[in-house]
C-alpha cells in the first residue's frame, strides 16, 4: 500500500468468493486508518445514498447494517462485516457506492450511457456482459445490461468524488471488473484525481497491462464452472 500512496482514491478489485480478499481489504482499511489517511470506505456491497458515517465508533453491527440497508443474501455479512466494522471502529465513514436497485430500470433505457465509453470500450464492455452472463442473454438484452454496468461504475465514481478529502485516500472495495482502468470506475473519475487500481487475484500472477497499477495475489481457489448450473437450467 505504501508504494501506491499518495492517492486520492485506491480501488481494490476483489474476487467475491475469495475469503482472503476480504482479509486484505480489512487490513488495508486498518493500515490507512492508522496513518490517518483514510477519508472514507466506499463499497459496492451497499447502495449509494446509504451511509454509516453518522454512527459512533462503538456502534453495534446491527445498527451499521441498518444504516447501510445491508442485503445479507447478496453480500454475506460474515465476509464483509469485518471490513466495514474496521472502518467504523476507526471513525471513518462507510458509504454505499452501488447503483440503487430502483434506478436500474431507468439505466437500462438511458441511451446516453452508451456515450460514456468510446466505441471500442463500449464494444468490449458489451462483450464482458455477454460472457459474464454465460452467453445466455438474448442479444436484445446486451445493450440494456451494459448500461446498468456503466451506471454502476458511474455511481461508484460519483461516490468517490463526494467522499474526497484533500490529503487523504478514499478506498473503494468492489469486484475487479469495476476497478479496472480500461472499462471500470476510473473511466468516470476526473483527470485531476490520483487513482490507483489494485487487482486482488486468487491464483497465479498475471497483471493485465493498463488495467491495474498493482496485483496482490492470494492462493488459487479450486476451479469452478460458474456457468454450468445456469446452462443446465436454461
N, C-alpha and C positions, 0 to 999 in steps of 0.2 A: 504493500500500500504506500509506503514512504516514497517509492520510486514514481508513483503516479501523481503525487501532490507537488505543488498546489494545483487544485482543480475546483472549478465552480460546481461541477457535478461528476460523480463517479457512478457508472451504470454497471451493476453486477447482473449478468445474464446467466441464469441457472438452468439446469435440467430438473424439472419439477419433482421427479421421483428419486432424485439422488439426495439422500439424507445428509451426506457430507457437505452438500452445498449450503444447506440451511445453517450448518455449524459454522461454515466460513462467513456467512452473512452476519451471524450473531457476533462473531469475533471481530468483524470489520466495524460493525456498529460500536462495539466496546472500545476498539482501538482509536477510532476517530473521536469518540466522546472523551476518552482520556486526554487526548491532545487539545480538547476544547475546540475542535474543528468541524463538528457535525452540526450542520444547520437544520436538517430535517431528514427523517427517513420516509421516503415515498415508496409505496408498494403497489404492485399490480393486483395484489390479493384483496384490495378493498376499492370501492368505487370512489371516484373523485367527488368531493363535497363532504366526505366523511373524515373526521379528524379526532385524534385523541390529544391534541395539543393543549386543550383546556384542563386536562386532568392532572392531578398532582403526581409526584414521583411514586408515592406509595399506593396509587390506585390499584384496585383488585383487577384480576384478569377479566372477570365478568363485566365490569364497568368499561374496560378497554374494548372488549368485543362489542358491547352495545354501541359505544361511541363510533366504532368503525363499521357498524352494521355487518359484522363478520358472518360469512357463509361457510360454516364448518364442513358442509358436504363438498363444496367446491375446493376449499383450501383448508386441510386439516389443521386445527389449532395446535395439535401436538407437534406439528412440524414447524409452523411459523410463529407460534406464540412466543418461544424464547427469543426470536429475532425482534419481534415487536416490543416485548417487555424489557429487553435490554435498552432500547431507546427510551421507553417510558421511565425506567429507573434512573436514567441519566438526565432526565429533564428535557429531553429532545422531542419536538413534535413528531408524531407519526401521522401521515396523511395518505388517504386513499388516492390512487392515481388513475385507476382504470376507467374506461368509458362506462357511465351508468347504463344499466341494462335497459332502462326505459328510453334511452337515446339511440338504441341500436336500429330500430325500425327507420327512424329518420336518416341515420347514417347510410343505410343500405340504398336509400333513394337519392342521396345527395351526390349528384354527378360532379359537383365542384371538387369533391375529394379526389377525383381522378387526376386533377391538375396539380395536386400536391407533390406528385412524383413525375420525373421526366419519363418519356416513352419507354426507355429501356428498363428503368427501375419499376415502372408500373407493370410491365410485362413480367419481370422477374417476381414481383410480389404476387401477381396472379398465379404464376407457376407454383410459388410456395404455398399459396392457399389450396391450389388443386392437389398437390402432393400431400399437403398436411391433412387433407380430408380423404386421403387414401384413394384419390381418383374416383370417388364415388358421387361427388356433387354433380348435378346436371350443369351443363355448360352455362345455362342461363343464370345460375346462381354464383358463378365465379366472380363476376363484377361486383354484385352487391356484397358478397362476403369479403372481398378485397377492401371495399370501402370501410367495412367495420374494422378491419385490421389497421388501416390508415388512421381511422378515427381514434382507435385505441392509442396508437403511437402519439397522435397529436394531443390527446388528453393527458398522457404521461408527461409529454414535453411541457405543456402548459402548467401542470402541477409543479414541475421542477422550477420553472420560471417564477411562479408565485412564491415558492419557498426559498428562493435565492437570498443569501446573506453575504455581503462583502467579507472576504477573508475566511469564509467557511465553505464547507462542501455539502451539497445535497446528495444523499445516497439513494439511488433507485434500485430496488430489488424487483426483478421481473424475469420472465423467460428469456432465453438467449436471443430469440428472434427479435424481440423488442429492443434489445440493447445493441444490436448490430448497426454499425455505422452506415452501411450502404442502403438499407431499406427501413431501418427502425427509427426509434425516438430521436437519435442525433440529427436526422434529416429535418426535423421540425424545431430545432433549437437555434437561437440567434448565433450568428458567426462570432460575436464578441464573447461568447462563453467558452471557457476552457473545459472541454469534456473528455473524460477518459472512460472507455468501454472495456469491460473485462468479461471474457467468456469463462464460465466455470464448466469444465469439461470432465465428464466421467469416462475415463479411458485414455488411450494414447494421445500424446500431444499432436496437434495438427492445426496450428493457428491459421485462421483464414485471413489472407493478406488484405489489408484495407478495411476489414470489418471490425477488428478488435485491437486495442492497444496492448493487451496482455491476456495471457491464458493461465488460469490456475487449475491444474489437473488434480483429479481425485481418482481413486481406484475404479477400474471398469466395473460396470454392472453386468449381470447376466443378459445376454441378448434376448430381446423381447420384440415380437412382431405385433406392434400396436394396431395394425390394420386387420389382423387375422380375424378377430371376433366380429368386427364391423362387416367384413366381407361375407362371413358366414351368415349373418343375419340380414344382409341386404337382398 
